[in-house]
Amino acid sequence: MNESATAAVIKELPLILRDKPRTQKDIWQYLLINDKLKQQLVTTTGKTRVGILQGITTRIKDGRLPEFKLIKSSDGHTKLAYIGNTAYQRANYVHQLLLSIKELGVADDVKADDLWDSWDAIETKLIGLDKQVTVFMKKVQYAKPTEVFRPAGGKNKTASYPISKFKHNK
């Protein structure tokens, strides 16, 4: 049995919304790139089936799709946001923060050798931390909140933790 167009769109939304919330217009642009979805989302007369996203929006409002939220932006547009995998999103925020710290260019401002050595050591640690965050992000990127994630390595990390139960989600 074929998957309904609505189910197919819901399945694609986490990938489309993984970076930031988007308007319906933006979501349509991403959906129509996918040839399989395009066949289901465009009628034989060439019109898009806008009711599909409207129905998904209604499901979000009713709370039937709890992993998505509607956000009213300052310009008056309603955007859809994917919040189902907060472990990935928070790791992504940390990654972005670490990237911005590297861009500060503190090493250029430090003239004294001992201070430069201290900053160089800090920067080296930040680069290592960023690599660890990136590996973590790859592991949890498409995990659903109810899936079990097993951290790698270490004798204290043998237990599994549901992603929704991580400390930062409480």
Summary of the structure (lengths in Angstrom):
residues: 170
radius of gyration: 21.1
end to end distance: 39.4
largest distance: 70.9
contacts: 412
relative contact order: 0.11
helix: 58%
strand: 11%
